[in-house]
């Protein structure tokens, strides 16, 4: 069981508190806590059960202090898990130092240097950690290679006393416009991940990647998330204010017997 939720519950991680969005980046620059906190509460009202927190790229030496500020601003208005999202060890450490909510590290890859940096942080701060199935050669082209990398990360994590129940595996969704064959391979990888440990490891995807560069993005996102949930997906980083995608998540939970059906299940 996850430390944050019942095993069958789908974790919805909001993608919106991210400095890549111009308005969020400006709020971080201006240290506008009212904007960030309003955005946070809006994500929770829309159905987020965790929050990805990312200061955005290009902050250099300011990254650690910006992350400290952002984590503090968000956790003033919620006790939900914070998914601290940065490739930089110093910026990650800064966020974890001030994080009082349950923490998720986003993320490490299967590169040994990355694992040697991020797994000790997961152990030190008692944090869960997202593990991306890629290494210095890039993202594998097939499900078997993704599963091999997932197994490598599970076993390496244990060397740092990070147990499999703290690992969240990401098979890495690619845009359908550029890699149409990968949609099915990610689903196959998710099914393979279920056999790597008992109980099965948790899994996550960055859902909006599938529709990047496409028309009808919401349609692609909501169709794919239902397919992924049928293959065992347990968490997704997505936009909870996309009501149609959230309705698809709730409907999939009912059809997979994860939530009770009632006539008002979408509102419930």
C-alpha positions as CSV (number, residue, x, y, z in Angstrom):
1,X,0.0,0.0,0.0
2,X,1.1,3.5,-0.7
3,X,1.9,5.6,2.3
4,X,-0.5,8.3,0.9
5,X,-3.5,6.4,-0.4
6,X,-5.3,3.1,-0.5
7,X,-3.7,0.8,-3.0
8,X,-6.6,1.0,-5.5
9,X,-6.8,4.8,-5.6
10,X,-5.5,6.7,-8.5
11,X,-3.1,9.4,-7.6
12,X,-3.7,12.5,-9.6
13,X,-0.6,14.7,-9.6
14,X,-1.3,18.3,-10.8
15,X,1.2,19.4,-13.5
16,X,0.3,23.1,-13.3
17,X,2.6,24.5,-10.5
18,X,5.5,24.7,-13.0
19,X,7.7,27.6,-13.9
20,X,7.4,26.6,-17.6
21,X,4.0,28.2,-17.5
22,X,4.6,32.0,-18.0
23,X,2.2,33.0,-15.2
24,X,3.8,30.6,-12.7
25,X,7.3,31.6,-13.7
26,X,6.4,35.3,-13.2
27,X,4.9,34.5,-9.8
28,X,8.1,32.7,-8.7
29,X,10.2,35.7,-9.9
30,X,7.9,38.2,-8.1
31,X,7.6,35.9,-5.0
32,X,3.8,36.2,-5.4
33,X,2.6,33.7,-2.9
34,X,-1.1,34.7,-3.3
35,X,-1.0,33.6,-6.9
36,X,0.7,30.3,-6.2
37,X,-1.6,29.5,-3.3
38,X,-4.7,30.4,-5.3
39,X,-3.5,28.1,-8.1
40,X,-2.7,25.4,-5.6
41,X,-6.2,25.5,-4.1
42,X,-7.8,25.5,-7.6
43,X,-5.9,22.3,-8.4
44,X,-7.1,20.6,-5.3
45,X,-10.7,21.7,-5.9
46,X,-10.4,20.1,-9.4
47,X,-9.4,16.8,-7.9
48,X,-5.6,16.8,-7.5
49,X,-4.4,14.4,-4.7
50,X,-0.7,15.5,-5.1
51,X,1.1,18.5,-6.6
52,X,4.1,18.6,-8.8
53,X,6.3,21.5,-7.9
54,X,8.7,22.8,-10.5
55,X,10.5,26.1,-10.6
56,X,11.2,25.7,-14.3
57,X,14.5,25.7,-16.3
58,X,17.2,28.3,-16.6
59,X,17.3,29.5,-13.0
60,X,20.9,28.5,-12.4
61,X,22.2,29.5,-8.9
62,X,18.8,30.9,-8.0
63,X,17.2,27.4,-8.4
64,X,17.6,26.2,-4.8
65,X,16.3,29.3,-3.2
66,X,13.4,29.6,-5.7
67,X,12.5,25.9,-4.9
68,X,12.6,26.6,-1.1
69,X,10.2,29.5,-1.6
70,X,7.9,27.6,-3.9
71,X,7.6,24.6,-1.6
72,X,7.0,26.8,1.5
73,X,4.3,28.8,-0.4
74,X,2.4,25.7,-1.5
75,X,2.6,23.8,1.8
76,X,1.1,26.8,3.7
77,X,-2.3,25.9,2.1
78,X,-2.2,22.1,1.8
79,X,-0.8,19.0,3.4
80,X,-1.0,17.0,0.2
81,X,2.1,15.2,-1.1
82,X,4.5,17.4,-3.0
83,X,6.2,16.0,-6.0
84,X,9.4,18.0,-6.1
85,X,10.4,18.2,-9.8
86,X,13.9,19.2,-10.8
87,X,17.0,17.5,-12.5
88,X,19.3,19.4,-10.2
89,X,20.6,17.8,-7.0
90,X,21.1,21.1,-5.2
91,X,17.6,22.3,-6.1
92,X,16.1,19.0,-5.1
93,X,17.9,19.0,-1.8
94,X,16.7,22.6,-1.1
95,X,13.1,21.6,-1.7
96,X,13.3,18.5,0.4
97,X,15.0,20.4,3.3
98,X,11.9,22.6,3.7
99,X,9.2,20.2,2.7
100,X,7.0,19.3,5.6
101,X,4.4,17.4,3.5
102,X,5.0,13.9,2.3
103,X,7.6,14.2,-0.5
104,X,8.1,12.5,-3.9
105,X,11.3,13.0,-5.7
106,X,10.8,13.6,-9.5
107,X,13.0,12.0,-10.7
108,X,16.0,9.7,-11.3
109,X,16.9,7.8,-14.5
110,X,18.7,4.5,-14.7
111,X,22.0,6.3,-15.2
112,X,24.3,5.2,-12.4
113,X,25.4,8.8,-11.6
114,X,21.8,9.9,-11.3
115,X,20.9,7.0,-9.0
116,X,23.9,7.6,-6.8
117,X,22.7,11.1,-6.3
118,X,19.0,10.8,-5.9
119,X,18.5,7.5,-4.1
120,X,20.5,8.7,-1.0
121,X,18.2,11.8,-0.9
122,X,15.2,9.5,-1.0
123,X,16.6,7.6,2.0
124,X,17.7,10.7,3.9
125,X,14.3,12.5,3.6
126,X,12.1,9.4,3.7
127,X,10.7,10.3,0.3
128,X,9.2,8.3,-2.5
129,X,11.0,8.5,-5.8
130,X,9.8,8.4,-9.5
131,X,12.2,6.3,-11.6
132,X,12.3,7.0,-15.3
133,X,13.0,4.0,-17.6
134,X,15.8,5.7,-19.6
135,X,19.6,5.9,-19.3
136,X,22.4,7.7,-21.1
137,X,21.4,6.0,-24.4
138,X,17.9,7.5,-24.1
139,X,14.4,6.0,-23.9
140,X,14.2,2.3,-24.9
141,X,12.2,1.4,-28.0
142,X,10.5,-1.7,-26.5
143,X,8.8,-2.9,-23.3
144,X,11.4,-5.5,-22.4
145,X,14.2,-2.9,-22.2
146,X,12.0,-0.6,-20.1
147,X,11.3,-3.5,-17.7
148,X,15.1,-4.3,-17.5
149,X,15.8,-0.7,-16.5
150,X,12.9,-0.7,-14.0
151,X,14.4,-3.9,-12.4
152,X,17.9,-2.3,-12.3
153,X,16.5,0.8,-10.5
154,X,14.5,-1.3,-8.0
155,X,17.5,-3.4,-7.0
156,X,19.9,-0.4,-7.0
157,X,17.5,1.6,-4.8
158,X,17.5,-1.2,-2.2
159,X,21.3,-0.8,-1.9
160,X,20.5,2.7,-0.5
161,X,17.7,1.3,1.8
162,X,15.0,2.6,-0.5
163,X,12.5,-0.2,-0.6
164,X,10.3,-1.1,-3.6
165,X,7.2,0.4,-1.9
166,X,8.9,3.8,-2.2
167,X,9.5,3.4,-5.9
168,X,7.2,4.8,-8.6
169,X,8.1,3.5,-12.1
170,X,7.6,5.7,-15.1
171,X,7.7,3.9,-18.5
172,X,7.9,7.3,-20.3
173,X,5.1,8.3,-22.6
174,X,6.1,9.8,-25.9
175,X,4.1,12.0,-28.3
176,X,1.9,10.0,-30.6
177,X,2.6,12.5,-33.4
178,X,6.3,11.5,-33.3
179,X,6.3,7.9,-32.0
180,X,2.9,6.3,-32.7
181,X,4.1,2.7,-31.9
182,X,5.2,3.7,-28.4
183,X,1.7,4.0,-27.0
184,X,1.1,0.3,-27.1
185,X,4.7,-0.4,-25.9
186,X,4.2,1.7,-22.8
187,X,1.0,-0.3,-22.0
188,X,3.0,-3.5,-22.4
189,X,5.7,-2.2,-20.1
190,X,3.2,-1.3,-17.4
191,X,1.9,-4.9,-17.5
192,X,5.4,-6.2,-17.2
193,X,6.2,-3.9,-14.3
194,X,3.4,-5.6,-12.3
195,X,5.6,-8.8,-12.2
196,X,8.8,-7.2,-11.0
197,X,7.8,-7.3,-7.3
198,X,5.1,-8.5,-4.9
199,X,3.3,-6.3,-4.2
200,X,3.5,-4.7,-7.6
201,X,5.4,-1.4,-7.8
202,X,3.4,1.8,-8.3
203,X,3.6,3.4,-11.7
204,X,3.2,6.9,-13.1
205,X,3.1,8.7,-16.4
206,X,3.3,12.3,-17.6
207,X,0.0,12.0,-19.4
208,X,0.1,15.2,-21.5
209,X,3.3,14.0,-23.3
210,X,1.1,11.7,-25.4
211,X,-0.7,14.6,-27.0
212,X,2.2,17.0,-27.3
213,X,2.0,18.7,-30.7
214,X,-1.4,17.3,-31.5
215,X,-4.9,18.6,-32.0
216,X,-7.7,17.3,-29.7
217,X,-5.3,17.0,-26.9
218,X,-7.9,16.4,-24.2
219,X,-9.4,13.5,-26.3
220,X,-6.1,11.8,-26.7
221,X,-5.2,12.3,-23.0
222,X,-8.5,11.0,-21.6
223,X,-8.6,8.0,-23.9
224,X,-5.0,7.0,-23.1
225,X,-5.3,7.4,-19.4
226,X,-8.2,5.0,-19.3
227,X,-6.2,2.5,-21.3
228,X,-3.2,2.9,-19.0
229,X,-5.3,2.4,-15.9
230,X,-6.6,-0.9,-17.4
231,X,-2.9,-1.9,-17.6
232,X,-2.3,-1.1,-13.9
233,X,-1.3,2.6,-13.8
234,X,-1.5,4.0,-10.3
235,X,-0.7,7.7,-10.8
236,X,-0.6,10.3,-13.5
237,X,0.8,13.8,-13.8
238,X,-1.9,15.7,-15.6
239,X,-4.1,18.8,-15.6
240,X,-6.9,18.3,-13.1
241,X,-8.8,21.3,-14.5
242,X,-9.3,19.3,-17.7
243,X,-12.7,18.1,-16.6
244,X,-13.2,15.5,-19.4
245,X,-9.9,13.8,-18.5
246,X,-10.8,13.8,-14.8
247,X,-14.2,12.3,-15.7
248,X,-12.4,9.6,-17.7
249,X,-10.3,8.8,-14.7
250,X,-13.3,8.5,-12.4
251,X,-15.2,6.4,-14.9
252,X,-12.2,4.0,-15.3
253,X,-12.1,3.6,-11.6
254,X,-15.7,2.5,-11.5
255,X,-15.3,0.1,-14.4
256,X,-12.1,-1.4,-12.9
257,X,-14.0,-1.9,-9.6
258,X,-11.7,0.6,-7.8
259,X,-14.6,2.9,-6.7
260,X,-18.2,2.2,-5.9
261,X,-20.7,3.1,-8.7
262,X,-23.5,5.5,-7.9
263,X,-25.6,7.7,-10.1
264,X,-23.6,10.7,-9.1
265,X,-20.2,9.1,-9.2
266,X,-18.7,11.9,-11.2
267,X,-19.6,14.4,-8.5
268,X,-18.8,12.1,-5.7
